[in-house]
Amino acid sequence: MSGTPLSPSDFMSKVGNEGGISTRNKFSIMVTAPMDMPLKSWSPAAQMVCHTVQLPGKSLSRTEDRIYGIDVQKPYGITFEPVTLAFYNTNNFKAREFWEMWLEWIQPRQSRNIRYYSKMIGQIQIYHYSEDVESPVPGDQNYVMTLNEAYPMSLEEVELGWDNQDVMDFQVQISYKDW
C-alpha cells in the first residue's frame, strides 16, 4: 500500500486508531530548581501560569568533508536549541521572583562568581495531555519531555506604561544539556 494515497475516511480511521490529532492547548510544566537553591518564592501554583512553552527540537551539527572534489556534509554532533517559557505574571510576582532568584543563584550579585555547573542546574518537565483529559495533571499525560541539566539563560524585560492595560507576562529562555 506504499505510495497509494489515503482517502479521507482512511486517513480519519488511521488517525482515530492513534488516539486522534493532538492539540497544543493542554500542557503543564514541572520545574525542579537546583538542589541547594533556597526556594523562598516558588509555589506549585506558579507553574500553572506558564501559558506558552516550546517542545524543543534537535539538529545535527555538520561539517564539510571533501571526497574526490565533492563536498559532503557529515554530522559530528547534536545541537539542542534553547527553549522559551512564557508566564503570566500574578500580583504577588511569585513566578518572576523565582526566575530572578535562580539567575541570582547562578551568579550572586555580591561576589559575581559563577557557581559550579553541577550547582546551578535543575530539570524541567513538559507534559502534554490529550483532549479527553479533564484536568491536566502529571500522571495523566500522553507525552512527557524532560529537559536535563536545565538552567535559565535570560529573563525578558517587561515594559510598563500608564496607557497599557494588557495582561503582564514575561519570557524565560532555558538552556539544557539534552532531552
Backbone as ProteinMPNN parsed JSONL, in Angstrom:
{"seq_chain_A": "MSGTPLSPSDFMSKVGNEGGISTRNKFSIMVTAPMDMPLKSWSPAAQMVCHTVQLPGKSLSRTEDRIYGIDVQKPYGITFEPVTLAFYNTNNFKAREFWEMWLEWIQPRQSRNIRYYSKMIGQIQIYHYSEDVESPVPGDQNYVMTLNEAYPMSLEEVELGWDNQDVMDFQVQISYKDW", "coords_chain_A": {"N_chain_A": [[0.832, -1.195, 0.0], [2.161, 1.066, -0.008], [2.812, 4.266, -1.277], [0.276, 4.616, -2.252], [-2.326, 6.918, -2.241], [-4.081, 8.044, 0.674], [-7.527, 7.814, 1.335], [-9.913, 10.278, 2.492], [-11.553, 9.079, 4.495], [-10.042, 6.81, 5.193], [-7.782, 8.077, 6.187], [-8.851, 9.46, 8.425], [-9.673, 7.262, 9.899], [-7.221, 5.978, 10.441], [-5.938, 8.0, 11.936], [-7.736, 8.137, 14.065], [-7.324, 5.614, 15.197], [-4.869, 6.052, 16.33], [-5.377, 7.625, 18.48], [-6.363, 10.101, 17.816], [-5.968, 13.517, 16.582], [-3.523, 15.543, 18.018], [-3.746, 18.454, 20.115], [-2.519, 21.776, 20.853], [-3.098, 22.987, 23.251], [-3.331, 21.79, 25.79], [-1.334, 21.418, 28.339], [1.27, 21.188, 30.786], [3.848, 22.238, 33.059], [6.676, 21.152, 34.975], [8.905, 22.347, 37.211], [12.072, 21.811, 38.463], [14.209, 23.078, 40.666], [17.747, 23.882, 41.229], [19.318, 21.701, 43.589], [20.473, 22.806, 45.95], [19.508, 25.377, 46.031], [17.75, 27.913, 47.741], [14.243, 27.992, 48.109], [12.444, 30.432, 48.267], [10.438, 31.822, 46.954], [8.942, 30.276, 45.166], [6.045, 28.527, 44.156], [3.945, 25.658, 43.756], [1.629, 26.426, 42.41], [2.472, 28.479, 40.808], [3.498, 27.291, 38.561], [1.322, 26.856, 37.027], [0.796, 29.216, 35.734], [2.239, 29.303, 33.465], [1.931, 30.009, 30.212], [2.779, 29.491, 27.64], [4.904, 27.241, 25.985], [7.704, 25.725, 24.427], [8.116, 22.736, 22.643], [11.147, 21.36, 22.378], [13.4, 21.032, 19.582], [15.881, 19.103, 17.854], [19.015, 19.189, 16.204], [21.402, 18.097, 13.776], [24.772, 18.851, 14.014], [26.976, 19.772, 11.469], [29.743, 19.162, 9.254], [31.782, 20.042, 6.462], [33.095, 17.671, 4.249], [35.476, 16.94, 1.987], [35.436, 14.808, -0.65], [37.12, 13.42, -3.132], [36.875, 15.84, -4.599], [34.22, 16.49, -4.267], [32.012, 18.083, -2.116], [30.785, 16.876, 0.904], [28.307, 16.866, 3.347], [28.742, 16.018, 6.657], [27.581, 14.622, 9.675], [28.563, 15.517, 13.046], [27.767, 15.855, 15.618], [25.121, 16.588, 18.022], [22.856, 19.294, 18.305], [21.148, 21.208, 20.682], [18.664, 23.5, 20.831], [17.931, 26.514, 22.718], [15.033, 26.765, 24.888], [11.975, 28.539, 25.145], [10.019, 29.736, 27.768], [6.889, 31.079, 28.578], [5.256, 33.144, 30.866], [2.33, 34.162, 32.66], [2.145, 36.997, 34.7], [1.518, 37.229, 38.147], [-0.093, 39.201, 40.722], [1.452, 38.953, 43.008], [3.926, 38.4, 42.053], [5.295, 35.947, 42.15], [6.146, 33.911, 40.295], [7.91, 35.301, 38.56], [9.789, 36.234, 40.444], [10.882, 33.811, 41.237], [12.396, 33.006, 38.965], [14.158, 35.175, 38.823], [15.517, 34.748, 41.217], [16.744, 32.288, 40.68], [18.532, 33.007, 38.618], [20.074, 34.805, 40.087], [21.11, 32.985, 41.88], [22.81, 31.515, 40.22], [24.785, 33.409, 39.547], [25.777, 35.185, 42.068], [25.04, 38.48, 43.17], [26.744, 39.852, 44.969], [29.313, 38.597, 44.942], [29.834, 38.003, 42.27], [30.78, 35.653, 41.278], [30.514, 32.852, 39.29], [28.58, 29.98, 39.89], [29.543, 26.509, 40.315], [28.869, 24.34, 37.592], [27.384, 21.996, 38.194], [25.995, 22.831, 40.426], [24.199, 24.73, 39.597], [22.251, 23.762, 37.935], [19.018, 22.427, 37.065], [15.94, 20.76, 36.478], [13.468, 20.482, 33.947], [10.235, 19.531, 33.236], [8.006, 18.895, 30.631], [4.693, 18.423, 30.095], [2.265, 16.897, 28.048], [-1.187, 16.676, 27.29], [-4.004, 14.688, 26.293], [-7.027, 15.559, 24.499], [-9.248, 14.512, 25.794], [-8.699, 14.463, 28.49], [-9.726, 15.544, 31.595], [-8.646, 17.202, 33.689], [-5.576, 18.608, 33.484], [-2.991, 17.071, 34.856], [0.211, 15.996, 36.025], [0.899, 12.608, 35.396], [-1.403, 11.897, 34.133], [-0.686, 12.362, 31.566], [-0.091, 12.173, 27.981], [2.289, 12.407, 26.826], [5.609, 13.169, 27.715], [8.309, 15.359, 28.138], [11.573, 15.709, 29.196], [13.764, 18.156, 30.176], [16.999, 17.96, 30.658], [19.529, 18.875, 33.002], [18.931, 21.662, 33.129], [18.811, 25.262, 33.019], [18.108, 28.752, 33.628], [18.774, 31.006, 31.014], [18.196, 33.594, 30.323], [16.076, 36.291, 31.388], [13.349, 37.897, 30.264], [12.781, 41.39, 29.768], [10.107, 43.471, 31.08], [7.812, 45.634, 29.825], [6.352, 48.474, 31.19], [3.565, 50.71, 31.297], [1.569, 53.666, 31.505], [-0.548, 53.793, 29.761], [-1.066, 51.2, 29.072], [-2.954, 48.416, 29.477], [-2.751, 45.727, 29.255], [-2.522, 42.188, 29.96], [0.055, 41.245, 32.126], [2.951, 39.613, 31.166], [5.861, 37.472, 30.916], [8.975, 36.25, 29.569], [11.162, 33.436, 29.763], [14.277, 32.238, 28.903], [15.566, 29.063, 28.408], [18.354, 27.014, 28.851], [19.753, 23.785, 28.256], [21.103, 20.473, 28.698], [20.331, 18.089, 27.315], [17.484, 16.248, 26.015]], "CA_chain_A": [[0.0, 0.0, 0.0], [3.073, 2.195, -0.052], [2.664, 5.085, -2.472], [-1.138, 4.797, -2.546], [-2.867, 7.991, -1.402], [-5.158, 7.689, 1.597], [-8.799, 8.52, 1.195], [-10.204, 10.985, 3.744], [-12.071, 8.18, 5.532], [-8.915, 6.005, 5.652], [-6.957, 8.965, 6.997], [-9.529, 9.676, 9.709], [-9.651, 5.989, 10.614], [-5.857, 5.768, 10.939], [-5.717, 8.985, 12.996], [-8.558, 7.704, 15.196], [-6.657, 4.471, 15.822], [-3.697, 6.574, 17.057], [-5.833, 8.49, 19.569], [-6.819, 11.398, 17.304], [-4.953, 14.552, 16.349], [-3.269, 16.259, 19.269], [-3.84, 19.908, 20.085], [-1.427, 22.435, 21.566], [-3.567, 23.79, 24.377], [-3.358, 21.112, 27.092], [0.018, 21.1, 28.768], [1.725, 21.767, 32.054], [5.292, 22.068, 33.257], [7.153, 20.935, 36.34], [10.256, 22.898, 37.305], [12.849, 21.39, 39.622], [15.345, 24.002, 40.801], [18.95, 23.242, 41.776], [19.065, 21.104, 44.898], [20.917, 23.66, 47.059], [18.925, 26.719, 45.934], [16.601, 28.132, 48.633], [13.024, 28.283, 47.34], [11.625, 31.353, 49.043], [9.334, 32.451, 46.244], [8.272, 29.416, 44.191], [4.952, 27.691, 44.645], [3.452, 24.814, 42.663], [0.616, 27.144, 41.638], [3.14, 29.343, 39.832], [3.699, 26.535, 37.329], [0.089, 26.919, 36.242], [0.724, 30.459, 34.979], [3.01, 29.165, 32.226], [0.915, 29.959, 29.159], [3.359, 29.042, 26.378], [6.172, 26.529, 26.089], [8.096, 25.085, 23.174], [8.738, 21.415, 22.667], [12.362, 21.632, 21.611], [13.859, 20.135, 18.534], [17.329, 18.894, 17.864], [19.555, 19.148, 14.852], [22.758, 17.577, 13.672], [25.842, 19.764, 13.616], [27.643, 19.108, 10.342], [30.944, 19.753, 8.696], [32.012, 19.625, 5.076], [34.195, 16.744, 4.016], [35.682, 16.876, 0.542], [35.807, 13.476, -1.119], [37.374, 13.456, -4.584], [36.386, 17.079, -5.19], [32.803, 16.705, -3.967], [31.766, 18.384, -0.698], [29.736, 16.081, 1.525], [28.003, 17.285, 4.709], [28.745, 14.87, 7.558], [27.27, 15.01, 11.054], [29.558, 15.23, 14.076], [27.203, 16.04, 16.952], [23.729, 17.049, 18.107], [22.668, 20.618, 18.895], [19.858, 21.438, 21.317], [18.411, 24.938, 20.891], [17.242, 26.938, 23.947], [13.572, 26.735, 24.919], [11.386, 29.717, 25.775], [8.81, 29.575, 28.57], [6.208, 32.354, 28.783], [4.43, 33.092, 32.065], [1.539, 35.309, 33.102], [2.618, 37.469, 35.998], [0.467, 37.463, 39.124], [0.173, 40.406, 41.513], [2.488, 38.728, 44.014], [5.178, 38.25, 41.293], [5.999, 34.728, 42.584], [6.826, 33.222, 39.19], [9.047, 36.112, 38.124], [10.788, 36.227, 41.516], [11.568, 32.519, 41.211], [13.422, 33.016, 37.915], [15.17, 36.142, 39.253], [16.307, 34.116, 42.257], [17.587, 31.265, 40.068], [19.632, 33.718, 37.961], [20.925, 35.313, 41.178], [21.788, 31.81, 42.428], [23.882, 31.159, 39.287], [25.85, 34.388, 39.75], [25.365, 36.103, 43.129], [25.367, 39.889, 42.955], [27.833, 40.311, 45.814], [30.633, 38.067, 44.565], [29.93, 37.884, 40.804], [31.399, 34.372, 40.95], [29.578, 31.871, 38.745], [28.607, 28.705, 40.617], [29.882, 25.325, 39.537], [27.77, 23.897, 36.729], [26.558, 20.998, 38.888], [25.222, 23.505, 41.469], [23.248, 25.69, 39.026], [21.308, 23.115, 37.023], [17.819, 21.766, 37.558], [15.263, 19.947, 35.468], [12.139, 20.956, 33.579], [9.435, 18.535, 32.523], [6.877, 19.438, 29.874], [3.682, 17.385, 29.951], [1.186, 17.154, 27.097], [-2.364, 15.872, 27.613], [-4.962, 14.542, 25.197], [-8.228, 16.392, 24.634], [-10.259, 13.926, 26.671], [-8.301, 14.576, 29.895], [-10.489, 16.619, 32.242], [-7.773, 18.116, 34.406], [-4.192, 18.261, 33.123], [-2.053, 16.922, 35.965], [1.193, 14.95, 35.748], [0.397, 11.264, 35.653], [-2.433, 11.666, 33.113], [-0.179, 12.869, 30.293], [0.153, 11.214, 26.906], [3.665, 12.623, 26.389], [6.399, 13.994, 28.631], [9.666, 15.647, 27.701], [12.376, 16.184, 30.314], [14.951, 18.929, 29.833], [18.004, 17.598, 31.651], [20.553, 19.881, 33.314], [18.365, 22.92, 32.648], [19.0, 26.481, 33.813], [17.667, 29.926, 32.877], [19.815, 31.811, 30.35], [17.817, 35.004, 30.359], [14.742, 36.677, 31.822], [12.995, 39.034, 29.414], [12.279, 42.591, 30.435], [8.67, 43.721, 30.967], [7.556, 47.07, 29.634], [5.186, 49.011, 31.884], [3.153, 52.004, 30.764], [0.277, 54.136, 32.008], [-1.593, 53.568, 28.761], [-1.079, 49.782, 28.719], [-3.709, 47.622, 30.444], [-2.645, 44.319, 28.87], [-2.085, 41.243, 30.98], [1.515, 41.228, 32.189], [3.609, 38.318, 31.059], [7.3, 37.565, 30.686], [9.555, 35.043, 28.998], [12.428, 32.944, 30.289], [14.955, 31.34, 27.969], [16.16, 27.952, 29.151], [19.371, 26.186, 28.215], [19.731, 22.444, 28.841], [22.081, 19.574, 28.091], [19.64, 17.242, 26.343], [16.148, 15.795, 26.409]], "C_chain_A": [[0.868, 1.246, 0.0], [2.896, 2.947, -1.363], [1.218, 5.315, -2.862], [-1.68, 5.894, -1.65], [-4.005, 7.479, -0.511], [-6.417, 8.466, 1.26], [-9.059, 9.257, 2.501], [-10.719, 10.057, 4.846], [-10.963, 7.271, 6.074], [-8.007, 6.829, 6.573], [-7.573, 9.146, 8.381], [-9.529, 8.402, 10.551], [-8.276, 5.738, 11.221], [-5.546, 6.74, 12.083], [-6.504, 8.602, 14.249], [-7.936, 6.535, 15.934], [-5.441, 4.887, 16.637], [-4.093, 7.545, 18.165], [-6.308, 9.855, 19.12], [-5.661, 12.362, 17.117], [-4.766, 15.336, 17.645], [-3.393, 17.763, 19.054], [-2.749, 20.479, 20.978], [-1.83, 23.043, 22.899], [-3.607, 23.079, 25.724], [-1.956, 20.659, 27.45], [0.236, 21.653, 30.171], [3.226, 21.55, 32.131], [5.558, 21.782, 34.726], [8.603, 21.387, 36.36], [10.896, 22.392, 38.588], [14.111, 22.248, 39.655], [16.581, 23.239, 41.27], [18.722, 22.818, 43.226], [19.404, 22.047, 46.056], [20.257, 25.039, 47.071], [17.749, 26.863, 46.897], [15.384, 28.574, 47.819], [12.094, 29.186, 48.128], [10.385, 31.805, 48.28], [8.587, 31.542, 45.274], [7.154, 28.637, 44.86], [4.467, 26.841, 43.487], [2.401, 25.518, 41.811], [1.243, 28.034, 40.573], [3.385, 28.616, 38.518], [2.472, 26.614, 36.424], [-0.011, 28.205, 35.426], [1.626, 30.438, 33.749], [2.003, 29.012, 31.089], [1.463, 29.512, 27.814], [4.684, 28.352, 26.661], [6.454, 25.9, 24.728], [8.558, 23.669, 23.47], [9.973, 21.554, 21.798], [12.617, 20.603, 20.524], [15.332, 19.848, 18.746], [17.784, 18.802, 16.428], [20.982, 18.608, 14.9], [23.698, 18.7, 13.275], [26.63, 19.031, 12.532], [28.9, 19.859, 9.951], [31.092, 19.25, 7.267], [33.232, 18.726, 5.01], [34.323, 16.602, 2.507], [36.2, 15.487, 0.178], [35.905, 13.538, -2.639], [36.724, 14.678, -5.241], [34.926, 17.38, -4.925], [32.667, 16.951, -2.471], [30.574, 17.575, -0.201], [29.556, 16.583, 2.958], [27.927, 16.042, 5.589], [28.452, 15.35, 8.98], [28.4, 14.663, 12.009], [29.015, 15.416, 15.488], [25.77, 16.526, 16.872], [23.701, 18.404, 18.801], [21.257, 20.713, 19.451], [19.682, 22.946, 21.462], [17.71, 25.297, 22.203], [15.724, 26.908, 23.773], [13.091, 27.996, 25.616], [10.113, 29.329, 26.51], [8.2, 30.963, 28.744], [5.213, 32.193, 29.927], [3.564, 34.338, 32.175], [2.091, 35.715, 34.46], [1.418, 37.672, 36.905], [0.849, 38.68, 39.962], [1.196, 40.196, 42.612], [3.86, 38.447, 43.379], [5.948, 36.974, 41.629], [6.77, 34.065, 41.447], [8.053, 34.006, 38.742], [10.154, 36.117, 39.178], [11.56, 34.912, 41.541], [12.695, 32.531, 40.183], [14.515, 34.028, 38.221], [16.101, 35.509, 40.282], [17.238, 33.048, 41.67], [18.771, 31.916, 39.353], [20.605, 34.281, 38.992], [21.716, 34.17, 41.807], [22.978, 31.427, 41.547], [25.072, 32.102, 39.456], [25.398, 35.399, 40.806], [25.889, 37.526, 42.876], [26.597, 40.337, 43.739], [29.196, 39.847, 45.295], [30.887, 38.077, 43.056], [30.648, 36.604, 40.366], [30.321, 33.402, 40.46], [29.714, 30.574, 39.542], [29.093, 27.581, 39.699], [28.637, 24.858, 38.786], [26.835, 22.948, 37.467], [25.668, 21.623, 39.961], [24.158, 24.446, 40.901], [22.155, 25.059, 38.182], [20.141, 22.482, 37.766], [17.241, 20.909, 36.443], [13.901, 20.55, 35.19], [11.448, 19.856, 32.799], [8.247, 19.241, 31.886], [5.926, 18.282, 29.622], [2.655, 17.822, 28.917], [0.054, 16.179, 27.396], [-3.289, 15.795, 26.401], [-6.208, 15.367, 25.506], [-9.233, 15.826, 25.632], [-9.883, 13.959, 28.149], [-9.011, 15.79, 30.495], [-9.584, 17.666, 32.87], [-6.325, 17.723, 34.13], [-3.256, 18.249, 34.329], [-1.054, 15.831, 35.608], [0.695, 13.59, 36.231], [-0.669, 10.891, 34.643], [-1.964, 12.08, 31.727], [-0.085, 11.755, 29.247], [1.568, 11.374, 26.353], [4.364, 13.481, 27.436], [7.795, 14.15, 28.054], [10.409, 16.244, 28.891], [13.609, 16.89, 29.792], [15.963, 18.704, 30.949], [19.062, 18.692, 31.782], [20.143, 21.255, 32.772], [18.702, 24.068, 33.597], [18.547, 27.673, 32.975], [18.86, 30.68, 32.294], [19.491, 33.292, 30.448], [16.367, 35.141, 30.814], [14.408, 37.952, 31.068], [12.476, 40.206, 30.245], [10.775, 42.707, 30.207], [8.482, 45.224, 30.865], [6.266, 47.451, 30.35], [4.84, 50.353, 31.27], [1.771, 52.376, 31.269], [-0.85, 53.829, 31.041], [-1.753, 52.094, 28.391], [-1.792, 48.98, 29.815], [-3.718, 46.14, 30.073], [-2.239, 43.471, 30.064], [-0.56, 41.191, 30.956], [2.014, 39.795, 32.056], [5.093, 38.535, 30.81], [7.786, 36.224, 30.159], [10.887, 34.728, 29.664], [13.018, 32.022, 29.237], [15.751, 30.326, 28.758], [17.192, 27.242, 28.283], [19.357, 24.839, 28.936], [20.724, 21.571, 28.083], [21.44, 18.728, 26.993], [18.227, 16.977, 26.828], [15.94, 14.374, 25.958]], "O_chain_A": [[0.352, 2.364, 0.007], [2.838, 2.339, -2.432], [0.951, 6.143, -3.733], [-1.522, 5.828, -0.431], [-4.778, 6.603, -0.899], [-6.356, 9.652, 0.936], [-8.481, 8.899, 3.527], [-10.359, 10.228, 6.011], [-10.933, 6.985, 7.271], [-7.531, 6.341, 7.598], [-6.887, 8.999, 9.393], [-9.401, 8.46, 11.774], [-8.171, 5.332, 12.379], [-4.954, 6.344, 13.087], [-5.998, 8.728, 15.364], [-8.007, 6.466, 17.161], [-5.022, 4.161, 17.539], [-3.232, 8.218, 18.73], [-6.628, 10.696, 19.96], [-4.518, 12.055, 17.454], [-5.737, 15.74, 18.284], [-3.173, 18.271, 17.955], [-2.133, 19.758, 21.762], [-0.976, 23.568, 23.613], [-3.898, 23.726, 26.73], [-1.455, 19.657, 26.939], [-0.532, 22.482, 30.659], [3.797, 20.777, 31.363], [4.762, 22.128, 35.599], [9.433, 20.869, 35.612], [10.328, 22.529, 39.671], [14.967, 22.149, 38.776], [16.478, 22.078, 41.666], [18.024, 23.491, 43.984], [18.678, 22.076, 47.05], [20.433, 25.793, 48.027], [16.84, 26.033, 46.883], [15.494, 29.432, 46.944], [11.055, 28.734, 48.608], [9.375, 32.139, 48.9], [7.664, 32.01, 44.607], [7.298, 28.151, 45.982], [4.569, 27.265, 42.336], [2.289, 25.24, 40.617], [0.618, 28.314, 39.549], [3.472, 29.253, 37.468], [2.575, 26.458, 35.207], [-0.829, 28.279, 34.509], [1.76, 31.452, 33.065], [1.302, 28.004, 31.01], [0.683, 29.181, 26.921], [5.483, 28.821, 27.472], [5.531, 25.586, 23.977], [9.297, 23.431, 24.425], [9.862, 21.836, 20.605], [12.117, 19.478, 20.555], [15.938, 20.307, 19.714], [17.032, 18.387, 15.546], [21.659, 18.662, 15.927], [23.445, 19.417, 12.307], [26.916, 17.839, 12.65], [29.082, 21.032, 10.278], [30.597, 18.18, 6.911], [34.26, 18.991, 5.635], [33.379, 16.189, 1.833], [37.257, 15.056, 0.638], [34.902, 13.689, -3.337], [36.105, 14.57, -6.299], [34.438, 18.437, -5.325], [33.133, 16.157, -1.655], [29.5, 17.588, -0.802], [30.53, 16.711, 3.7], [27.154, 15.124, 5.315], [29.002, 16.354, 9.432], [29.105, 13.67, 11.83], [29.727, 15.161, 16.459], [25.266, 16.837, 15.793], [24.431, 18.635, 19.765], [20.289, 20.347, 18.783], [20.47, 23.598, 22.147], [16.972, 24.477, 22.749], [15.207, 27.011, 22.66], [13.72, 28.47, 26.562], [9.235, 28.675, 25.947], [8.918, 31.922, 29.027], [4.432, 31.242, 29.962], [3.997, 35.437, 31.829], [2.46, 34.864, 35.269], [0.406, 38.229, 36.479], [1.992, 39.134, 39.914], [1.761, 41.17, 43.11], [4.847, 38.275, 44.096], [7.159, 36.927, 41.41], [7.931, 33.697, 41.624], [9.124, 33.427, 38.563], [11.332, 36.014, 38.836], [12.756, 34.898, 41.834], [13.816, 32.119, 40.481], [15.682, 33.781, 37.918], [17.316, 35.702, 40.235], [18.382, 32.914, 42.104], [19.898, 31.433, 39.467], [21.82, 34.24, 38.792], [22.86, 34.359, 42.221], [24.035, 31.057, 42.058], [26.22, 31.662, 39.505], [24.711, 36.366, 40.478], [27.019, 37.728, 42.432], [27.405, 41.115, 43.232], [30.132, 40.643, 45.223], [32.036, 38.151, 42.621], [31.073, 36.489, 39.216], [29.33, 33.167, 41.152], [30.824, 30.126, 39.832], [29.055, 27.696, 38.473], [27.513, 24.967, 39.276], [25.615, 23.086, 37.371], [24.682, 21.009, 40.369], [23.299, 24.916, 41.647], [21.227, 25.747, 37.757], [20.256, 22.064, 38.919], [17.963, 20.403, 35.584], [13.251, 21.072, 36.096], [11.991, 19.318, 31.834], [7.577, 20.065, 32.51], [6.301, 17.281, 29.011], [2.224, 18.975, 28.908], [0.289, 15.013, 27.712], [-3.348, 16.719, 25.59], [-6.41, 15.812, 26.636], [-9.987, 16.58, 26.248], [-10.673, 13.525, 28.987], [-8.914, 16.904, 29.982], [-9.731, 18.862, 32.619], [-5.896, 16.63, 34.498], [-2.785, 19.299, 34.767], [-1.416, 14.847, 34.963], [0.148, 13.456, 37.326], [-0.837, 9.715, 34.321], [-2.772, 12.142, 30.8], [-0.01, 10.57, 29.576], [2.004, 10.583, 25.517], [3.771, 14.413, 27.979], [8.386, 13.196, 27.547], [9.922, 17.182, 29.522], [14.406, 16.306, 29.057], [15.793, 19.208, 32.059], [19.435, 19.342, 30.805], [20.9, 21.914, 32.059], [18.857, 23.878, 34.803], [18.593, 27.617, 31.746], [19.833, 30.957, 32.995], [20.374, 34.131, 30.627], [15.553, 34.233, 30.647], [15.093, 38.965, 31.209], [11.826, 40.028, 31.274], [10.232, 42.124, 29.269], [8.941, 45.983, 31.718], [5.222, 46.832, 30.144], [5.72, 51.058, 30.776], [0.908, 51.515, 31.442], [-1.99, 53.626, 31.46], [-2.511, 51.776, 27.474], [-1.299, 48.877, 30.938], [-4.583, 45.387, 30.521], [-1.688, 43.969, 31.045], [0.045, 41.102, 29.888], [1.55, 38.89, 32.75], [5.526, 39.652, 30.528], [7.109, 35.203, 30.284], [11.633, 35.62, 30.069], [12.337, 31.128, 28.736], [16.512, 30.675, 29.661], [16.929, 26.913, 27.126], [18.986, 24.769, 30.108], [21.13, 21.896, 26.968], [21.95, 18.661, 25.875], [17.825, 17.42, 27.905], [14.876, 13.801, 26.192]]}, "name": "protein", "num_of_chains": 1, "seq": "MSGTPLSPSDFMSKVGNEGGISTRNKFSIMVTAPMDMPLKSWSPAAQMVCHTVQLPGKSLSRTEDRIYGIDVQKPYGITFEPVTLAFYNTNNFKAREFWEMWLEWIQPRQSRNIRYYSKMIGQIQIYHYSEDVESPVPGDQNYVMTLNEAYPMSLEEVELGWDNQDVMDFQVQISYKDW"}
